[in-house]
Amino acid sequence: MRKLLTVLALGAMLLIGGAPAAQAAAATDIVVEDTAGTLDLDTLFPAIEEIDFNEPTKVAIYTRNGEFSDNLNEEVLRFARENHPEWLSPDKQKWADSLFLFALDPMGRQVGTYFGEDRKVSPGQRDDIQAATKDLFSEAQWTEGTVAGIERAAQTMNRPWYESPRLYAWSGVILVVGGISTGSTLYVRRTYRKRSAKALGAGNASYANVSMDLEVTELNAKTIGSDSRYGSLVLEKYRGFSSAYNQLAEQSNKANGLETKLHVRKQTALFLEKYAANASELDRMDDVIADTNMLLNMGSGWAGAWERQLAPLREDLAEIDELLSHKDAAPEAPSAMALRRFKSMTAAEPEKWAAGLQAGNLDPEDALDKIAAARQELTGLLKDHSEAVIAKYAKTTKEAKLMREAMRTPKAPDTRRSSSHSILGTVYPSNRFWSVVGFTSGFRSGQSSVQESRSASSSSGGSTGYGSSGGSFSGSGSSSRF
């Protein structure tokens, strides 16, 4: 069968007269304007530098925190005119040649793609590029989604004629019988290879950390008092640590014993990602055990351990103003006033608690109780405010239900790294405390559900106009919602 498929493939190549080798080109320049503060630049730049374009291309990335009702095309053009006129053609009526501009609005739930005249693609291809990002963006994986969109654009822009899907349709029977789809096969394999490599690296790094700290972790666990309220809860989580480590060691041996050629397979990528997740969880757990021992016993590093327990609360306090700065977030509601009051009254408390710990006037467990009480109070305030936001945005009972479901799903609870690495985040379930970041994510998801309900074309069809301020601008590009 393989020989037959090979013959058929060669026949197809002969049928189309043979094709020259494609010339890969790296991005000539990468410009990032992350005004939304959502991208991990240490991950973004290396990932884009590895992408092969069909022609030398300048990549520009612009993120903003706007409103759901904004015209992203108009806002991107406005930003380019004010800050990057070099993104525009000499006559300012189109996008500059050799430019690919990627735009993201995580708050407004929109993604946009814009092209110089010598890089433009068909409307269907624009939709395909944006579609490549949406599963990742729906999970708030902003950097990964951005890379996925740029990679898909790189494959599509200036694609050689012999790599066009139409060519395969034209060569008809031979390609259908042979089952050949070289472009998609290579793309899938490259995707899984990258996923495998990333997961293996992350898994090995976490496994090395756990292995190196194994004896220290065991000693830390032995010096945590079992009669301590928080200590006993952490120790309960620790009981399966040794067994989990032994299983992780077996996973590590298997993961590192896999031949590199197997990294292109989906099942390999999934296995390695599971290995990385298990290793990360144990790495997180030994950090929490160390902090528990250090804080409860007021060891020499107690101050650092204490700050890590405070991190989720500090982050929430810092995000409240940003949440309430958006008009759709009901900033005028009494519940919004209550959130501002909470921030004002709570901001100075952590320093008082730290002073009490330092002076010996405050027991570490009582200090943890104070953090838990503050976060529990914030959770109640956010739940109250969610009803104000729903009442402001939803126009019908059905829309209110859609928003409430989105804001009460697992997206709303606290899933930040700072929380999962804290004692409270370890001993309590993830839905015990709401975070401001989780609230915002649930709210935007609810808005998206409502918009889809109101108008299918508005939520999925995309927009190509540049609004009233665009004037006669006619650059190639569009935006759509996720």
Disulfide bonds with the S-S distance in Angstrom:
none
